[in-house]
């Protein structure tokens, strides 16, 4: 099933964590409990880790993961901590203080997760990578994601191929999800998005979609995401859907696009 059913709880006392990246999750939960305040709320961590658990195998390992509308950066931090990304970039209009506090406990060595039994780097040993200089491997950048062309600009600036990058987002509200889909497909970059605020726009397309959903007796959320699914496919990407537990959030459908 695509529905998240395994609880995100700490491992048994004394149990050695496995090297599979899914087993970093109990360690991240334990570290979050030691995080200085302000810190992300419990629900935010549940949502971020459930999202990570669903998409980590889809992407494999990437050189850069971009957490769009990332705020506290938990998704980006999880990818690097689990060894699924060399680096991550959290993009938002501003950076909450909880980001630095969470990074301090999830990436205590500035980039490499130091918990035993967990693969902390994608390529080589930590001392050979970005951590050698002491530079954080998860950083923030302030951008307006509604401005087209930002993703291609990052690819060119970082000298990366589209296949080396993935975009994730759990907080792209309304039309911003559609903007991210277009940005990623135009740049040929894989993505996974957890949309929210479905059908709240006042533009003609949103009004028409709400009317169609009502006529078909389906939820606006389902109608909106199915329309997006078709749009992703029409852009030449392989479209997939995954779900996390509705107990975490009613907006629980992850839209995935693979080039």
N, C-alpha and C positions, 0 to 999 in steps of 0.2 A: 504493500500500500504506500501511496505517496504521503499519507497523513503521518505527522510526527507522533509516534506513540510511546517511544522510550523516554522516560522521565530524565531530565537533566539534573542528576543528583551526584553528590560526591561519591567517589569510589570507597570500597570498604577499607577500614583502617588497616594499614600495613601492606595493602595490596600494591604491587609494583605496577605503575602505569605502562601500557604497551606503547610500541612505537607507532602504531596506527594513529593518524591525526585525530580520529574521533575521540581518542582517549585523553586528549588534551583538555577536553571540556570540563571534566571534574576538577582538574587542576586550576582552570581559569575561574571556576566558581569559588574554589577555596581562596584563591588569591584576591578575588573581588571583595570577599568579606573583610580583608585587611586593608582595603583601599581607603585612603584619606577622603574626607568630605570636602567639597561636594563630589559625589560619585553618581554614576548612572543608577536609576531605580531598578529594582528587581525585575519588573516587567520588561524594561528595556534590554537587560542582559538576557532574559529568557528569549525574547524575540530575536536578538542578534545571534545567539548561539544556536537556536533552532534553525535560523536562516543559514548559518554557516554549515551546519550539519547536512542540510539538504543540497547545497550547491558545491561542496568541497570536491566531490568526486567528478562532477560535471566538468570542472575547469582543469583538473589536474594541478600541475605546478606552473606558476607564472612568475615572470620577472617583476611585474608591477601589477598590483590590484588597486583600483581607484574606487574609493567609497564615496559615492556622490550623495550629497545632503547628509553627510556622515555624522555631524555633530560630535558626540563623545567618541566616535571612532571604534566602537567595539568590534564591528565586523572586520574592519581593516586590521586591527590588532590581532584578532583571532587567526586570520589568514597567515600572518607573519609568525605568530607564536607557534602555530601548528606546522610550520615549514612548508606551507602551500604557496607562499609568495616570498620573493627575496626582499621586496620593499612594498610599501603601501602609501598611498596619498589620500588623505581625507579632505574632501572639498566641500565647503559650505560658505555661507555668507559671513559667519563668525565662528569662533572656537570657544566652547564652554570650558571652564576650569576643570571640569570632570575629565576632559580628554587627557591632560597631563597626569592627573592623579591615577587614572586607569592604566596609562602607558607605564607608569612607574612600577606597578605591581604585575602587569601582564608581560612586560618586556623589561625585566629588572636590570638586564645587562646592556641596555640601550638598543637592543634589537634581537638578541638571541635569547630564546627562552631557556632558562638554566635548570628547569626541573629535570630530574633523572628519567632516563628511558624515553625521552621525546626527541625526535629529530628536529633540530632548531633551524637548520639552514637548508636551502634548496640546492645550492651549489657550493661544495667544498666546506672547509672548516670555518668557524666564525671569525678566527683571526685573519683569514684571507679575504673576508668580505667587507661590507660597509662598516661593520662594527669595529673594525681594526682602528679606524680613525676616531671612534667614539661618537660618530654622527648617528642620530636616531634613524632607524629604518622605517619608521612610520611618522610622517610629517603632515602638516596641515597647509592648505592653500585656500585663500579666499577668492572665489570666483562666482559670477552669476551664471548658473548653468542653463539659463534660458537663452543666453547669447550663443548663437551657432558658431561652430569652428573651434571651440575650446579643446576638444579631445584630440583633434588632428594636430593642434598646436603643441599639446603635451607630448604626443608621439615624436614629433620632430625635435622638440627641445631635448627629450631624453634619449633620442637616438634608438628608439625601440620599434620593432615590427608589430603590427596589429595582433599577430598570434601570440606575442609575449605579454599581452596586457588583457585584463578583464575588468569590467565595470560592474560594481554591485551597488544596490541602494535599497534601503528599507524605509525611507522617509520621503520619497518623491511624491508630493501631493498633487493630485489632479492632473492638470495639463503638463506638469513637469515630467511625469512619467512618459508621456508621449514625446516630449522634447528629447528625453534621454534615449528613447528607442530610435528616433531619427538620427541623433548624434552618433550613436554606436553603430548603426547600420551604415551610415554614410562613411564612417571611418573604418568599417570592416572589423570591429572589435566585439568580441563576445560579451554578453551581459546577463545579469540576473537581477530582477527588480521585484520588490514587494510593494505594489501600489496601494495608495489609500485615497480617501476623499473622492470616491468615484462619482462621476456625473454631476458635479456641483457647479460646473461652468455655466455661464449664461450665453455662450456663443450658440449659433444655430445648430452645430453638430451635436453639442451636449443636449440641447433641448430635444432634438430629433431622437437621440439615443434613449433618453428617458421615456419619451413617448412610445418608442418601439418596445422597450422593456415592459412597460405597463400593458401594452396591447398583447404581448406574448406571455404575460403573467410570469415573468422571470425577474430576478433581482437586477437592479441597475449595475451592481458589482459584476455579476456574471455576464451581462450583456456587454459591458465596457471591456472586460478582459478578453472575451471571445473576439470582439472586434479588433482588439490589439493583437491577439494571436494571429488573426488573418493578415493584419498589416505587417507583422514580423515576417510571416511566410512570403508575402508578396514582395518584400524587399530582398528576397533571395536567401534568407537565413532559415535554419532549422529551428522551429518554434517548439518549446516544451513547457509544460506546466508542472510545478510541484506545489505541495501544500504543507504548511506547518499546522500545528494544533490550533483549532478555533478557540480553545480555552486561553491561549496566549493573546490572540487578536482575531477579531472577526474578519479583518482584512488579511486573509491568510494564504492567498494565492500568489505564488512566485512565477513570474513570467521570465522565461529563459530564451535567449537567442544565441545560436551558434553559427558562425560563419562557415 
